[in-house]
Each structure stands twice: as structure tokens, then as C-alpha cells.
Amino acid sequence: MTSRTGNVSKADYYELLGVTRTATDQELKAAYRKLAMQHHPDRNPGDRAAEERFKECSEAYQVLSDPQKRAAYDRYGHAGVGAGGFDGSPFGAQDIGDIFGDIFGEMFNIGGTRRPSRVQKGRDLRHDLTIEFEEAVFGKETKITIHRAEACKDCRGTGTATGRGPSTCPHCQGRGQVRYQQGFFSIARTCSHCGGSGSVISDPCTACRGEGRVDRQHEMQVTIPAGVEEGTRIRYQGEGEAGRFGGGPGDLYIVLRVRPHKFFEREGNDLHCIIPISFPQAALGAEIGIVTLDGPARLKIPEGTQSGQEIRVRGRGVPYLNEHGRGDLVAQVVIRTPTRLTKAQKDTLRELGETMKVENTPTSRTLFEKVKEMFS
């Protein structure tokens, strides 16, 4: 998926990093780290394609690693972040020492590697919700049920039976690394006992088995605002999975699916429908009753209305999302020809036909196609 600005196509940031739109901060960082190591100019001297790829990935990571920029991009695409979405720095919203130590320290084996932390942010969740056409137009309150990992109540998320949390790893004394001397060189390796975190759980909680979290079913009330459409994403901050060992919770993204209506179709904030009328109503004009999503309404047919003509009813369309005002109802009138007539009706029409002369001159194919589309 790409977005087009002028004559330049920009790739989707999520596709550039190879992650889903619900990727966590940790998944974004891991994906960027891998691509940065692969395409960094110092690893690809003279390769302009690799340099451009590195810049694109850096731009994508900077936007998506910033919660505010990511929210704007999720909602409006590249237009949402605009020219200020990327400031030219290849390190995004993360601390430069963090990124440098993680990526370039490994590339060139320089600098110290940061000790991994047991603290982990909770995973973001996605819930698909199908709603009726009218509910998308007018909004609704509803309850949903999700399954998520929540902090263990027995140990208060610490993972330990005593509730005091992990203790210092006795093998590395909390450093997360064990050093070995080989001749003149000192080599540091990740501690295999604690996995580099520097801490261990010696008395795991029996309820969560030392994980600090348990899977539970969670029911919550959600608000669908008026004017949403197919594919709208609603973010509930902090309603995702609980973090581990003190990490913050993830977010919940509700993705809307809208069932089609029997006869109304939506184009932006306007509603479109087809209204059949008789020849006398079209010729003489009339005021007829129609059905709208708001209930019954009156539609004025002007004298001499042609089949396929559109009549607009102001303010009977879809509300603007998070704004004031509504779109319109656009009724396309189609003259319906009767298939069964009485003798008296036929005689009347023949008499009328004698007084009305229409030149049956051929017209362009463009008009024919429009009529064809109208009846298809």
C-alpha cells in the first residue's frame, strides 16, 4: 500500500518495517534494528539503494515510535504527519544512546550493550466489531468481551510468591553479563542463568507460575461515535494486555465492519438511493413521501423532472465524524413505465401521444452508458 503526494509515491510505514498495524513498540524496535543493520551505509559503502532504504526505514521508525505521530499516521496516513513527521534524524523518538548501543554496538562490536530488562510493555490487542449501517451513521454504545493477559492478583504482577519481586542473579551479581578472560582480551557474554536481565525469580507464584500475568476474559463498554465507516479504528489506551514485571499495558484497537443497507449507499458523508416515480409525477411535478434513516420525509419533484435526475435533501446524510453538521441525502428519481394498463388508460395515452412529438434522434454513447449505469 502506498500513498501519493504530488508525483511521488511513499511506501506504507508498516510495510517498510515489515510489521502489522498493531505492532508493539518492542516489535517496531526489533524490526527497525534488523533493517538498520542490513542497510546501514557503513555496511554497504557506495550502495545508494541501501542508503535510501536505510533512510526510508529510519523515517518510518521515527514516526511510528512516537505515539502522537503514529496516531496521526494511523488516521490520516502520510498527510497526517506532513512535513514535520520526520526530522531527518535516523533515531526517531527513542533515546540516541539506546539505539546506538543496540544497533551499532552490535554491528561494529563497540561500546557497551545495555542489560536487558525484565520489564516489558503489554501487547496491543485488536478486536473486530461488526455494526449495522444505521449504527455507523448515528453511533451507539455497546459492550464487548475480549481475552487478554492481566496482572496476577495473587502476586500483584511480581511473579513471586512473596510479592517482593525478582532477586539479584547470583551468577552475574545483577550485571546481566559474565566476563571471560582470553589472553589480552576480556569477553562479555550474556548470563545464561538470568537471560541477561540481572535478576531471577527463586520463589515463583503458583497462580501465574512466575509470569506475573494470567489470561482472563474482560468485558468493557465501548462508544461508537456517529459518522464512522468501514475500517475505522478506535483506540482505547491501556486496555490491551498487561505489561510484565511493572511494564505498562498495551492498547486495544477496535476495527469496525459495517453491514450494507438494503437500499441506501454511502459516498463520503452523503447517502444515495433510487426513488421510482410515475410519468405524470415527473411531467407535472409532485410531492411524495419517502423513507430516510431519520424517518419519513417529503420529497418535492419539480415539474418536468427527467429520469435519472438527482434531487438533494439537505442535512439528511451522515454526520461528520467528531464535527458538527451532516451530509445530504441524494435521491435519484427513475420514471417507472407501467407494464399493465387498462383500455381506458391506453386510449388516454394514445391521445396524449398524438399531441406530444419527440424527435428520436440518436445520441452519443456517453449518455447511453450513463443510462445503463443508472439501471444496473
C-alpha positions as CSV (number, residue, x, y, z in Angstrom):
1,M,0.0,0.0,0.0
2,T,1.4,3.4,-0.9
3,S,0.2,7.0,-0.5
4,R,0.7,9.5,-3.3
5,T,1.9,13.1,-2.8
6,G,2.1,15.1,-6.0
7,N,4.0,12.8,-8.4
8,V,5.9,11.0,-5.6
9,S,4.6,7.7,-4.1
10,K,5.6,7.0,-0.5
11,A,5.5,3.4,0.8
12,D,3.4,2.5,3.8
13,Y,5.5,2.8,7.0
14,Y,4.2,-0.5,8.4
15,E,5.1,-2.3,5.2
16,L,8.5,-0.7,5.1
17,L,9.3,-2.2,8.5
18,G,7.5,-5.5,7.8
19,V,5.2,-5.3,10.8
20,T,1.4,-5.3,11.3
21,R,-0.6,-2.1,12.1
22,T,-1.0,-3.4,15.7
23,A,2.8,-4.0,16.2
24,T,4.0,-3.2,19.7
25,D,6.8,-0.7,20.5
26,Q,9.1,-3.7,21.1
27,E,8.2,-5.3,17.7
28,L,8.8,-2.0,15.9
29,K,12.2,-1.5,17.5
30,A,13.2,-5.1,16.7
31,A,12.1,-4.7,13.0
32,Y,13.9,-1.4,12.6
33,R,17.0,-2.7,14.3
34,K,17.2,-5.6,11.9
35,L,16.7,-3.5,8.8
36,A,19.1,-0.8,10.0
37,M,21.9,-3.3,10.5
38,Q,21.2,-4.7,7.0
39,H,21.0,-1.4,5.1
40,H,23.4,0.9,7.0
41,P,25.7,2.8,4.7
42,D,28.8,1.7,6.6
43,R,27.9,-1.9,5.8
44,N,27.1,-1.0,2.2
45,P,29.7,1.5,1.0
46,G,28.8,3.1,-2.3
47,D,25.3,1.4,-2.5
48,R,22.8,4.3,-3.0
49,A,19.9,1.9,-2.9
50,A,20.8,0.6,0.5
51,E,21.3,4.2,1.8
52,E,17.9,5.2,0.5
53,R,16.4,2.1,2.1
54,F,18.1,3.0,5.4
55,K,16.6,6.5,5.3
56,E,13.1,5.2,4.5
57,C,13.2,2.7,7.4
58,S,14.5,5.4,9.7
59,E,11.7,7.8,8.7
60,A,9.1,5.1,9.3
61,Y,10.5,4.1,12.7
62,Q,10.7,7.8,13.8
63,V,7.0,8.3,13.1
64,L,5.7,5.0,14.4
65,S,7.8,5.1,17.6
66,D,6.2,8.4,18.6
67,P,2.7,7.7,20.0
68,Q,1.3,11.1,18.8
69,K,2.8,10.8,15.3
70,R,1.7,7.2,15.0
71,A,-1.9,8.0,15.9
72,A,-2.0,10.8,13.3
73,Y,-0.5,8.5,10.7
74,D,-2.9,5.7,11.5
75,R,-5.8,8.1,11.0
76,Y,-4.7,10.2,8.0
77,G,-1.7,8.4,6.5
78,H,1.3,10.4,5.3
79,A,-0.9,13.5,5.2
80,G,-1.4,13.2,9.0
81,V,2.3,13.6,9.8
82,G,3.1,16.0,6.9
83,A,6.4,17.6,6.5
84,G,7.0,17.6,10.3
85,G,6.6,13.8,10.5
86,F,10.3,13.2,10.0
87,D,13.1,15.5,11.2
88,G,16.0,13.8,9.4
89,S,17.3,12.0,12.4
90,P,17.7,8.2,11.9
91,F,16.9,7.5,15.5
92,G,13.3,8.5,15.9
93,A,11.7,9.2,19.2
94,Q,13.9,6.7,21.1
95,D,17.0,7.8,23.0
96,I,20.0,8.1,20.7
97,G,22.2,6.2,23.1
98,D,19.7,3.4,23.3
99,I,19.5,3.0,19.5
100,F,23.3,3.4,19.1
101,G,24.1,0.9,21.7
102,D,21.6,-1.7,20.4
103,I,22.2,-1.4,16.7
104,F,25.7,0.0,16.0
105,G,27.2,-1.6,19.1
106,E,26.3,-5.0,17.7
107,M,27.3,-4.1,14.1
108,F,30.8,-3.0,15.0
109,N,31.2,-4.6,18.4
110,I,31.9,-1.3,20.1
111,G,30.5,0.3,23.2
112,G,28.7,-1.5,25.9
113,T,25.5,-3.4,25.4
114,R,22.6,-2.4,27.7
115,R,21.4,-5.0,30.1
116,P,18.1,-6.4,29.1
117,S,15.3,-5.6,31.5
118,R,12.6,-8.0,32.7
119,V,10.1,-5.1,32.4
120,Q,8.1,-5.5,29.3
121,K,5.3,-3.3,27.9
122,G,2.0,-5.2,27.3
123,R,1.0,-6.3,23.8
124,D,-1.6,-4.3,21.8
125,L,-4.8,-6.1,21.0
126,R,-7.2,-5.9,18.1
127,H,-10.9,-6.6,18.2
128,D,-13.1,-6.6,15.0
129,L,-16.6,-5.4,15.7
130,T,-19.4,-5.6,13.1
131,I,-22.2,-3.0,13.4
132,E,-25.3,-2.1,11.4
133,F,-25.4,0.6,8.8
134,E,-27.6,2.8,10.9
135,E,-25.3,2.4,13.9
136,A,-22.3,3.6,11.9
137,V,-24.4,6.7,10.9
138,F,-25.8,7.6,14.3
139,G,-23.3,5.9,16.7
140,K,-24.0,3.5,19.6
141,E,-23.0,2.3,23.0
142,T,-22.2,-1.4,23.2
143,K,-20.4,-4.0,25.3
144,I,-17.6,-6.2,24.0
145,T,-15.7,-9.2,25.5
146,I,-12.0,-9.7,24.9
147,H,-9.4,-12.2,26.2
148,R,-6.2,-10.6,27.5
149,A,-3.3,-11.2,29.9
150,E,-3.9,-9.3,33.1
151,A,-1.7,-8.7,36.1
152,C,-1.8,-11.6,38.5
153,K,-3.8,-10.6,41.6
154,D,-2.1,-13.1,43.9
155,C,1.4,-11.7,43.4
156,R,0.4,-8.2,42.2
157,G,2.3,-8.8,38.9
158,T,5.7,-9.5,40.5
159,G,5.7,-13.2,39.6
160,T,7.0,-14.2,43.1
161,A,5.1,-16.0,45.9
162,T,6.2,-13.4,48.4
163,G,5.2,-10.5,46.2
164,R,8.6,-8.8,46.6
165,G,9.7,-9.3,43.0
166,P,12.8,-10.9,41.5
167,S,16.1,-11.1,43.3
168,T,19.6,-10.4,42.1
169,C,21.1,-13.1,39.9
170,P,23.8,-14.8,41.9
171,H,25.8,-15.8,38.8
172,C,26.3,-12.3,37.4
173,Q,25.6,-10.2,40.5
174,G,22.9,-8.3,38.7
175,R,25.1,-7.2,35.7
176,G,23.3,-9.5,33.2
177,Q,26.7,-10.4,31.7
178,V,29.6,-12.7,32.7
179,R,33.1,-11.8,31.6
180,Y,35.7,-14.2,30.5
181,Q,39.4,-13.5,30.1
182,Q,41.1,-14.8,26.9
183,G,44.7,-13.7,26.7
184,F,44.8,-9.9,26.4
185,F,41.0,-9.7,25.7
186,S,38.1,-9.6,28.1
187,I,34.9,-11.0,26.5
188,A,31.5,-10.4,28.0
189,R,28.7,-12.9,27.4
190,T,25.0,-12.8,28.3
191,C,24.4,-14.6,31.6
192,S,22.7,-17.9,30.8
193,H,21.1,-18.1,34.3
194,C,19.0,-14.9,34.2
195,G,18.9,-14.4,30.4
196,G,20.7,-11.1,30.7
197,S,18.1,-9.4,33.0
198,G,20.3,-9.5,36.1
199,S,17.5,-10.9,38.2
200,V,15.8,-14.2,38.8
201,I,12.7,-15.5,40.5
202,S,13.6,-18.0,43.1
203,D,10.1,-18.5,44.6
204,P,7.6,-18.3,41.6
205,C,3.9,-17.5,42.3
206,T,1.8,-20.6,41.9
207,A,-1.1,-18.8,40.4
208,C,0.8,-17.4,37.4
209,R,3.9,-19.7,37.6
210,G,6.2,-16.7,37.8
211,E,4.9,-15.0,34.7
212,G,3.3,-12.1,36.7
213,R,0.2,-12.4,34.4
214,V,-2.8,-14.6,33.9
215,D,-5.2,-14.9,30.9
216,R,-8.7,-13.6,31.7
217,Q,-11.9,-12.6,29.9
218,H,-12.7,-8.9,30.1
219,E,-16.0,-7.1,29.4
220,M,-16.0,-3.4,28.7
221,Q,-18.3,-0.7,27.4
222,V,-17.3,1.0,24.1
223,T,-18.6,4.1,22.4
224,I,-19.1,4.1,18.6
225,P,-19.2,7.8,17.5
226,A,-21.6,8.9,14.8
227,G,-20.2,9.0,11.3
228,V,-17.8,6.1,11.5
229,E,-17.3,4.0,8.4
230,E,-15.9,0.6,7.2
231,G,-12.4,0.1,8.6
232,T,-12.5,2.9,11.2
233,R,-10.0,2.1,14.1
234,I,-10.9,3.2,17.6
235,R,-8.0,3.2,20.1
236,Y,-8.6,2.5,23.8
237,Q,-5.3,3.4,25.5
238,G,-4.2,1.0,28.3
239,E,-6.9,-1.6,27.5
240,G,-4.5,-4.1,25.9
241,E,-2.6,-6.8,27.7
242,A,-0.9,-6.0,31.0
243,G,2.9,-5.5,30.9
244,R,5.3,-7.8,32.7
245,F,7.1,-7.0,35.9
246,G,5.9,-3.4,36.1
247,G,5.7,-2.7,32.4
248,G,2.8,-0.5,31.1
249,P,-0.2,-2.0,29.5
250,G,-0.7,-2.1,25.7
251,D,-3.6,-0.6,23.8
252,L,-6.8,-2.0,22.4
253,Y,-7.7,-1.3,18.8
254,I,-11.4,-1.8,17.7
255,V,-11.7,-2.2,14.0
256,L,-15.2,-1.6,12.6
257,R,-17.0,-3.6,10.0
258,V,-20.3,-2.1,8.7
259,R,-23.1,-4.2,7.2
260,P,-24.6,-2.8,4.0
261,H,-28.0,-1.3,3.9
262,K,-30.9,-2.6,1.9
263,F,-31.2,0.5,-0.4
264,F,-29.0,3.3,1.0
265,E,-25.4,3.6,-0.2
266,R,-22.8,5.9,1.3
267,E,-20.4,8.1,-0.6
268,G,-18.4,10.1,1.9
269,N,-21.0,11.8,4.1
270,D,-23.8,11.7,1.5
271,L,-26.4,8.9,1.3
272,H,-27.6,7.8,-2.1
273,C,-30.8,6.0,-3.1
274,I,-33.1,5.5,-6.1
275,I,-36.7,6.6,-5.9
276,P,-39.2,5.3,-8.6
277,I,-41.9,7.8,-9.8
278,S,-44.6,7.8,-12.4
279,F,-44.6,9.7,-15.7
280,P,-47.4,12.1,-14.5
281,Q,-45.4,12.9,-11.4
282,A,-42.3,13.6,-13.4
283,A,-44.2,15.7,-16.0
284,L,-46.5,17.6,-13.7
285,G,-44.4,17.7,-10.6
286,A,-45.4,16.3,-7.2
287,E,-44.6,16.0,-3.6
288,I,-44.1,12.4,-2.4
289,G,-43.4,10.7,0.8
290,I,-40.0,8.9,1.1
291,V,-38.2,6.9,3.8
292,T,-34.9,8.2,5.3
293,L,-32.7,7.0,8.1
294,D,-34.3,9.7,10.3
295,G,-37.9,8.5,9.5
296,P,-40.5,9.7,6.9
297,A,-39.8,12.8,4.9
298,R,-41.3,14.7,1.9
299,L,-39.5,14.9,-1.5
300,K,-40.6,17.6,-3.9
301,I,-40.4,16.5,-7.6
302,P,-40.1,19.6,-9.8
303,E,-42.3,19.8,-12.9
304,G,-40.5,18.3,-16.0
305,T,-38.2,16.1,-14.0
306,Q,-36.2,13.7,-16.2
307,S,-35.5,10.1,-15.4
308,G,-32.1,9.8,-13.7
309,Q,-32.2,13.3,-12.3
310,E,-30.8,13.7,-8.7
311,I,-32.7,15.6,-6.0
312,R,-30.8,16.6,-2.9
313,V,-32.3,16.7,0.6
314,R,-30.0,18.8,2.7
315,G,-28.9,17.5,6.1
316,R,-30.3,14.0,5.9
317,G,-27.0,12.3,5.2
318,V,-24.2,11.0,7.6
319,P,-22.9,13.2,10.4
320,Y,-19.3,14.4,10.1
321,L,-17.1,12.4,12.4
322,N,-16.3,14.4,15.6
323,E,-17.6,17.6,13.9
324,H,-20.8,19.5,13.5
325,G,-23.1,19.1,10.6
326,R,-24.2,16.3,8.3
327,G,-24.1,15.3,4.6
328,D,-27.1,15.2,2.3
329,L,-29.5,12.6,1.0
330,V,-29.2,12.3,-2.8
331,A,-32.3,10.8,-4.3
332,Q,-32.1,9.7,-8.0
333,V,-35.5,9.5,-9.5
334,V,-36.3,6.9,-12.1
335,I,-39.5,7.0,-14.1
336,R,-41.2,3.6,-13.9
337,T,-43.1,2.5,-17.0
338,P,-46.3,0.6,-16.2
339,T,-46.5,-2.9,-17.7
340,R,-50.3,-3.4,-17.3
341,L,-52.7,-0.8,-18.5
342,T,-56.5,-0.8,-18.8
343,K,-58.1,0.0,-22.2
344,A,-59.1,3.4,-20.9
345,Q,-55.6,4.2,-19.8
346,K,-54.2,3.1,-23.2
347,D,-56.7,5.3,-25.0
348,T,-55.7,8.2,-22.9
349,L,-52.0,7.7,-23.5
350,R,-52.6,7.3,-27.3
351,E,-54.5,10.6,-27.3
352,L,-51.7,12.2,-25.3
353,G,-49.0,10.8,-27.6
354,E,-50.7,12.4,-30.6
355,T,-50.2,15.8,-29.0
356,M,-46.6,15.2,-28.0
357,K,-43.9,14.9,-30.7
358,V,-40.4,13.8,-29.7
359,E,-37.6,13.6,-32.2
360,N,-36.0,10.1,-31.9
361,T,-32.6,11.4,-32.9
362,P,-29.6,9.2,-31.9
363,T,-27.5,10.5,-29.1
364,S,-23.8,9.8,-28.0
365,R,-22.7,6.6,-26.4
366,T,-21.7,8.6,-23.3
367,L,-25.3,9.3,-22.5
368,F,-26.3,5.7,-23.2
369,E,-23.6,4.5,-20.8
370,K,-24.9,6.8,-18.1
371,V,-28.5,5.5,-18.5
372,K,-27.1,1.9,-18.5
373,E,-25.2,2.6,-15.2
374,M,-28.3,4.1,-13.7
375,F,-30.4,1.0,-14.2
376,S,-27.6,-1.5,-13.4
